């Protein structure tokens, strides 16, 4: 199973960006999905997660600005970001709990860079 994230780039403060992540492979099922980010010199931190039920969880710093969603039919997860701030600059990683038959593991995408200019 592979996770491929896309949608990163350069955006001005106050702008919007949508990140997408698609899982590909065979004989797998997705459970929890999420987005994390890592800024230079900082640890990776949780941005948002979404359960199979659709329940969501957000970091306080992005509440009201970011929206996570999933498309189970397309095995994908998205992160809509609005009102971006320079402090949102980071590499964004998608994360998934994936079951391949009975084997449940955590997978990470390679990351996509989001740079917010002031």
PyMOL commands that place a pseudoatom at each C-alpha (Angstrom):
pseudoatom trace, name=CA, resn=UNK, resi=1, chain=A, elem=C, hetatm=0, pos=[0.000, 0.000, 0.000]
pseudoatom trace, name=CA, resn=UNK, resi=2, chain=A, elem=C, hetatm=0, pos=[1.264, 3.448, -0.900]
pseudoatom trace, name=CA, resn=UNK, resi=3, chain=A, elem=C, hetatm=0, pos=[0.025, 6.887, 0.082]
pseudoatom trace, name=CA, resn=UNK, resi=4, chain=A, elem=C, hetatm=0, pos=[0.540, 9.690, -2.407]
pseudoatom trace, name=CA, resn=UNK, resi=5, chain=A, elem=C, hetatm=0, pos=[-0.021, 13.240, -1.231]
pseudoatom trace, name=CA, resn=UNK, resi=6, chain=A, elem=C, hetatm=0, pos=[-0.430, 16.210, -3.519]
pseudoatom trace, name=CA, resn=UNK, resi=7, chain=A, elem=C, hetatm=0, pos=[-1.556, 19.803, -3.505]
pseudoatom trace, name=CA, resn=UNK, resi=8, chain=A, elem=C, hetatm=0, pos=[1.287, 21.536, -1.750]
pseudoatom trace, name=CA, resn=UNK, resi=9, chain=A, elem=C, hetatm=0, pos=[2.839, 24.746, -2.990]
pseudoatom trace, name=CA, resn=UNK, resi=10, chain=A, elem=C, hetatm=0, pos=[3.390, 28.406, -2.297]
pseudoatom trace, name=CA, resn=UNK, resi=11, chain=A, elem=C, hetatm=0, pos=[0.459, 30.504, -1.131]
pseudoatom trace, name=CA, resn=UNK, resi=12, chain=A, elem=C, hetatm=0, pos=[0.107, 33.977, 0.303]
pseudoatom trace, name=CA, resn=UNK, resi=13, chain=A, elem=C, hetatm=0, pos=[-1.084, 34.531, 3.836]
pseudoatom trace, name=CA, resn=UNK, resi=14, chain=A, elem=C, hetatm=0, pos=[-4.855, 34.533, 3.942]
pseudoatom trace, name=CA, resn=UNK, resi=15, chain=A, elem=C, hetatm=0, pos=[-5.039, 32.228, 0.956]
pseudoatom trace, name=CA, resn=UNK, resi=16, chain=A, elem=C, hetatm=0, pos=[-6.363, 28.709, 0.595]
pseudoatom trace, name=CA, resn=UNK, resi=17, chain=A, elem=C, hetatm=0, pos=[-4.975, 25.357, -0.410]
pseudoatom trace, name=CA, resn=UNK, resi=18, chain=A, elem=C, hetatm=0, pos=[-6.364, 21.860, -0.704]
pseudoatom trace, name=CA, resn=UNK, resi=19, chain=A, elem=C, hetatm=0, pos=[-4.235, 18.809, -0.034]
pseudoatom trace, name=CA, resn=UNK, resi=20, chain=A, elem=C, hetatm=0, pos=[-5.205, 15.365, -1.223]
pseudoatom trace, name=CA, resn=UNK, resi=21, chain=A, elem=C, hetatm=0, pos=[-3.860, 11.924, -0.430]
pseudoatom trace, name=CA, resn=UNK, resi=22, chain=A, elem=C, hetatm=0, pos=[-4.757, 8.728, -2.210]
pseudoatom trace, name=CA, resn=UNK, resi=23, chain=A, elem=C, hetatm=0, pos=[-4.008, 5.196, -1.135]
pseudoatom trace, name=CA, resn=UNK, resi=24, chain=A, elem=C, hetatm=0, pos=[-3.178, 2.633, -3.785]
pseudoatom trace, name=CA, resn=UNK, resi=25, chain=A, elem=C, hetatm=0, pos=[-2.513, -1.070, -3.608]
pseudoatom trace, name=CA, resn=UNK, resi=26, chain=A, elem=C, hetatm=0, pos=[-4.451, -4.312, -3.408]
pseudoatom trace, name=CA, resn=UNK, resi=27, chain=A, elem=C, hetatm=0, pos=[-6.504, -6.101, -0.775]
pseudoatom trace, name=CA, resn=UNK, resi=28, chain=A, elem=C, hetatm=0, pos=[-6.494, -3.268, 1.709]
pseudoatom trace, name=CA, resn=UNK, resi=29, chain=A, elem=C, hetatm=0, pos=[-9.000, -1.345, 3.796]
pseudoatom trace, name=CA, resn=UNK, resi=30, chain=A, elem=C, hetatm=0, pos=[-8.541, 2.088, 5.303]
pseudoatom trace, name=CA, resn=UNK, resi=31, chain=A, elem=C, hetatm=0, pos=[-9.497, 2.911, 8.868]
pseudoatom trace, name=CA, resn=UNK, resi=32, chain=A, elem=C, hetatm=0, pos=[-8.364, 6.111, 10.571]
pseudoatom trace, name=CA, resn=UNK, resi=33, chain=A, elem=C, hetatm=0, pos=[-6.906, 8.798, 8.315]
pseudoatom trace, name=CA, resn=UNK, resi=34, chain=A, elem=C, hetatm=0, pos=[-5.044, 11.935, 9.182]
pseudoatom trace, name=CA, resn=UNK, resi=35, chain=A, elem=C, hetatm=0, pos=[-2.776, 14.793, 8.292]
pseudoatom trace, name=CA, resn=UNK, resi=36, chain=A, elem=C, hetatm=0, pos=[0.350, 15.744, 10.185]
pseudoatom trace, name=CA, resn=UNK, resi=37, chain=A, elem=C, hetatm=0, pos=[2.908, 18.445, 9.554]
pseudoatom trace, name=CA, resn=UNK, resi=38, chain=A, elem=C, hetatm=0, pos=[6.503, 19.171, 10.361]
pseudoatom trace, name=CA, resn=UNK, resi=39, chain=A, elem=C, hetatm=0, pos=[7.995, 22.628, 10.256]
pseudoatom trace, name=CA, resn=UNK, resi=40, chain=A, elem=C, hetatm=0, pos=[11.776, 23.182, 10.062]
pseudoatom trace, name=CA, resn=UNK, resi=41, chain=A, elem=C, hetatm=0, pos=[13.400, 22.495, 13.400]
pseudoatom trace, name=CA, resn=UNK, resi=42, chain=A, elem=C, hetatm=0, pos=[10.186, 21.226, 14.948]
pseudoatom trace, name=CA, resn=UNK, resi=43, chain=A, elem=C, hetatm=0, pos=[8.665, 17.863, 15.677]
pseudoatom trace, name=CA, resn=UNK, resi=44, chain=A, elem=C, hetatm=0, pos=[5.943, 16.395, 13.538]
pseudoatom trace, name=CA, resn=UNK, resi=45, chain=A, elem=C, hetatm=0, pos=[2.549, 17.369, 14.889]
pseudoatom trace, name=CA, resn=UNK, resi=46, chain=A, elem=C, hetatm=0, pos=[-1.015, 16.287, 14.368]
pseudoatom trace, name=CA, resn=UNK, resi=47, chain=A, elem=C, hetatm=0, pos=[-3.133, 18.556, 12.196]
pseudoatom trace, name=CA, resn=UNK, resi=48, chain=A, elem=C, hetatm=0, pos=[-6.378, 16.639, 11.804]
pseudoatom trace, name=CA, resn=UNK, resi=49, chain=A, elem=C, hetatm=0, pos=[-7.757, 13.124, 11.857]
pseudoatom trace, name=CA, resn=UNK, resi=50, chain=A, elem=C, hetatm=0, pos=[-10.930, 11.507, 10.599]
pseudoatom trace, name=CA, resn=UNK, resi=51, chain=A, elem=C, hetatm=0, pos=[-12.317, 8.164, 11.667]
pseudoatom trace, name=CA, resn=UNK, resi=52, chain=A, elem=C, hetatm=0, pos=[-14.231, 5.696, 9.522]
pseudoatom trace, name=CA, resn=UNK, resi=53, chain=A, elem=C, hetatm=0, pos=[-17.378, 7.035, 11.139]
pseudoatom trace, name=CA, resn=UNK, resi=54, chain=A, elem=C, hetatm=0, pos=[-16.525, 10.501, 9.887]
pseudoatom trace, name=CA, resn=UNK, resi=55, chain=A, elem=C, hetatm=0, pos=[-15.780, 11.935, 13.298]
pseudoatom trace, name=CA, resn=UNK, resi=56, chain=A, elem=C, hetatm=0, pos=[-12.973, 14.454, 13.173]
pseudoatom trace, name=CA, resn=UNK, resi=57, chain=A, elem=C, hetatm=0, pos=[-10.324, 15.874, 15.445]
pseudoatom trace, name=CA, resn=UNK, resi=58, chain=A, elem=C, hetatm=0, pos=[-8.271, 19.024, 14.907]
pseudoatom trace, name=CA, resn=UNK, resi=59, chain=A, elem=C, hetatm=0, pos=[-5.273, 20.699, 16.429]
pseudoatom trace, name=CA, resn=UNK, resi=60, chain=A, elem=C, hetatm=0, pos=[-6.315, 23.871, 18.218]
pseudoatom trace, name=CA, resn=UNK, resi=61, chain=A, elem=C, hetatm=0, pos=[-4.117, 25.922, 15.901]
pseudoatom trace, name=CA, resn=UNK, resi=62, chain=A, elem=C, hetatm=0, pos=[-6.134, 24.956, 12.815]
pseudoatom trace, name=CA, resn=UNK, resi=63, chain=A, elem=C, hetatm=0, pos=[-9.685, 24.725, 14.174]
pseudoatom trace, name=CA, resn=UNK, resi=64, chain=A, elem=C, hetatm=0, pos=[-12.061, 26.800, 12.117]
pseudoatom trace, name=CA, resn=UNK, resi=65, chain=A, elem=C, hetatm=0, pos=[-9.572, 27.090, 9.254]
pseudoatom trace, name=CA, resn=UNK, resi=66, chain=A, elem=C, hetatm=0, pos=[-8.869, 23.518, 8.156]
pseudoatom trace, name=CA, resn=UNK, resi=67, chain=A, elem=C, hetatm=0, pos=[-11.368, 20.824, 7.211]
pseudoatom trace, name=CA, resn=UNK, resi=68, chain=A, elem=C, hetatm=0, pos=[-10.497, 17.172, 6.797]
pseudoatom trace, name=CA, resn=UNK, resi=69, chain=A, elem=C, hetatm=0, pos=[-12.668, 14.876, 4.713]
pseudoatom trace, name=CA, resn=UNK, resi=70, chain=A, elem=C, hetatm=0, pos=[-12.501, 11.393, 3.279]
pseudoatom trace, name=CA, resn=UNK, resi=71, chain=A, elem=C, hetatm=0, pos=[-13.846, 9.584, 0.254]
pseudoatom trace, name=CA, resn=UNK, resi=72, chain=A, elem=C, hetatm=0, pos=[-13.998, 5.908, 1.094]
pseudoatom trace, name=CA, resn=UNK, resi=73, chain=A, elem=C, hetatm=0, pos=[-14.916, 4.924, -2.451]
pseudoatom trace, name=CA, resn=UNK, resi=74, chain=A, elem=C, hetatm=0, pos=[-11.765, 6.593, -3.741]
pseudoatom trace, name=CA, resn=UNK, resi=75, chain=A, elem=C, hetatm=0, pos=[-9.553, 5.600, -0.807]
pseudoatom trace, name=CA, resn=UNK, resi=76, chain=A, elem=C, hetatm=0, pos=[-8.588, 9.196, -0.299]
pseudoatom trace, name=CA, resn=UNK, resi=77, chain=A, elem=C, hetatm=0, pos=[-8.400, 11.897, 2.322]
pseudoatom trace, name=CA, resn=UNK, resi=78, chain=A, elem=C, hetatm=0, pos=[-8.287, 15.646, 1.794]
pseudoatom trace, name=CA, resn=UNK, resi=79, chain=A, elem=C, hetatm=0, pos=[-7.420, 18.687, 3.828]
pseudoatom trace, name=CA, resn=UNK, resi=80, chain=A, elem=C, hetatm=0, pos=[-9.017, 21.981, 2.875]
pseudoatom trace, name=CA, resn=UNK, resi=81, chain=A, elem=C, hetatm=0, pos=[-7.055, 24.869, 4.326]
pseudoatom trace, name=CA, resn=UNK, resi=82, chain=A, elem=C, hetatm=0, pos=[-8.298, 28.453, 4.383]
pseudoatom trace, name=CA, resn=UNK, resi=83, chain=A, elem=C, hetatm=0, pos=[-6.999, 31.650, 5.921]
pseudoatom trace, name=CA, resn=UNK, resi=84, chain=A, elem=C, hetatm=0, pos=[-3.487, 30.261, 5.836]
pseudoatom trace, name=CA, resn=UNK, resi=85, chain=A, elem=C, hetatm=0, pos=[-0.837, 31.802, 8.060]
pseudoatom trace, name=CA, resn=UNK, resi=86, chain=A, elem=C, hetatm=0, pos=[2.966, 31.836, 7.759]
pseudoatom trace, name=CA, resn=UNK, resi=87, chain=A, elem=C, hetatm=0, pos=[3.108, 29.522, 10.770]
pseudoatom trace, name=CA, resn=UNK, resi=88, chain=A, elem=C, hetatm=0, pos=[1.263, 26.893, 8.721]
pseudoatom trace, name=CA, resn=UNK, resi=89, chain=A, elem=C, hetatm=0, pos=[4.393, 26.519, 6.613]
pseudoatom trace, name=CA, resn=UNK, resi=90, chain=A, elem=C, hetatm=0, pos=[5.504, 22.903, 6.873]
pseudoatom trace, name=CA, resn=UNK, resi=91, chain=A, elem=C, hetatm=0, pos=[5.763, 19.592, 5.117]
pseudoatom trace, name=CA, resn=UNK, resi=92, chain=A, elem=C, hetatm=0, pos=[2.362, 17.954, 5.360]
pseudoatom trace, name=CA, resn=UNK, resi=93, chain=A, elem=C, hetatm=0, pos=[2.114, 14.194, 5.639]
pseudoatom trace, name=CA, resn=UNK, resi=94, chain=A, elem=C, hetatm=0, pos=[-0.914, 12.007, 5.239]
pseudoatom trace, name=CA, resn=UNK, resi=95, chain=A, elem=C, hetatm=0, pos=[-1.294, 9.080, 7.569]
pseudoatom trace, name=CA, resn=UNK, resi=96, chain=A, elem=C, hetatm=0, pos=[-3.484, 6.009, 7.406]
pseudoatom trace, name=CA, resn=UNK, resi=97, chain=A, elem=C, hetatm=0, pos=[-4.337, 2.975, 9.437]
pseudoatom trace, name=CA, resn=UNK, resi=98, chain=A, elem=C, hetatm=0, pos=[-4.458, 0.262, 6.821]
pseudoatom trace, name=CA, resn=UNK, resi=99, chain=A, elem=C, hetatm=0, pos=[-5.583, -3.329, 7.060]
pseudoatom trace, name=CA, resn=UNK, resi=100, chain=A, elem=C, hetatm=0, pos=[-4.176, -5.723, 4.497]
pseudoatom trace, name=CA, resn=UNK, resi=101, chain=A, elem=C, hetatm=0, pos=[-6.196, -8.843, 5.130]
pseudoatom trace, name=CA, resn=UNK, resi=102, chain=A, elem=C, hetatm=0, pos=[-5.846, -9.155, 8.934]
pseudoatom trace, name=CA, resn=UNK, resi=103, chain=A, elem=C, hetatm=0, pos=[-2.617, -7.186, 9.252]
pseudoatom trace, name=CA, resn=UNK, resi=104, chain=A, elem=C, hetatm=0, pos=[-3.261, -3.646, 10.575]
pseudoatom trace, name=CA, resn=UNK, resi=105, chain=A, elem=C, hetatm=0, pos=[-0.448, -1.131, 10.133]
pseudoatom trace, name=CA, resn=UNK, resi=106, chain=A, elem=C, hetatm=0, pos=[0.205, 2.573, 10.010]
pseudoatom trace, name=CA, resn=UNK, resi=107, chain=A, elem=C, hetatm=0, pos=[1.335, 4.080, 6.728]
pseudoatom trace, name=CA, resn=UNK, resi=108, chain=A, elem=C, hetatm=0, pos=[2.781, 7.491, 5.887]
pseudoatom trace, name=CA, resn=UNK, resi=109, chain=A, elem=C, hetatm=0, pos=[2.869, 9.401, 2.652]
pseudoatom trace, name=CA, resn=UNK, resi=110, chain=A, elem=C, hetatm=0, pos=[6.074, 11.130, 1.541]
pseudoatom trace, name=CA, resn=UNK, resi=111, chain=A, elem=C, hetatm=0, pos=[4.849, 14.595, 2.367]
pseudoatom trace, name=CA, resn=UNK, resi=112, chain=A, elem=C, hetatm=0, pos=[4.002, 17.703, 0.427]
pseudoatom trace, name=CA, resn=UNK, resi=113, chain=A, elem=C, hetatm=0, pos=[5.458, 21.126, 1.138]
pseudoatom trace, name=CA, resn=UNK, resi=114, chain=A, elem=C, hetatm=0, pos=[3.162, 24.029, 1.950]
pseudoatom trace, name=CA, resn=UNK, resi=115, chain=A, elem=C, hetatm=0, pos=[4.798, 27.433, 2.148]
pseudoatom trace, name=CA, resn=UNK, resi=116, chain=A, elem=C, hetatm=0, pos=[2.787, 30.447, 3.272]
pseudoatom trace, name=CA, resn=UNK, resi=117, chain=A, elem=C, hetatm=0, pos=[4.342, 33.798, 2.520]
pseudoatom trace, name=CA, resn=UNK, resi=118, chain=A, elem=C, hetatm=0, pos=[3.566, 36.872, 4.580]
for i in range(1, 118): cmd.bond("trace and resi %d" % i, "trace and resi %d" % (i + 1))
show_as sticks, trace
zoom trace
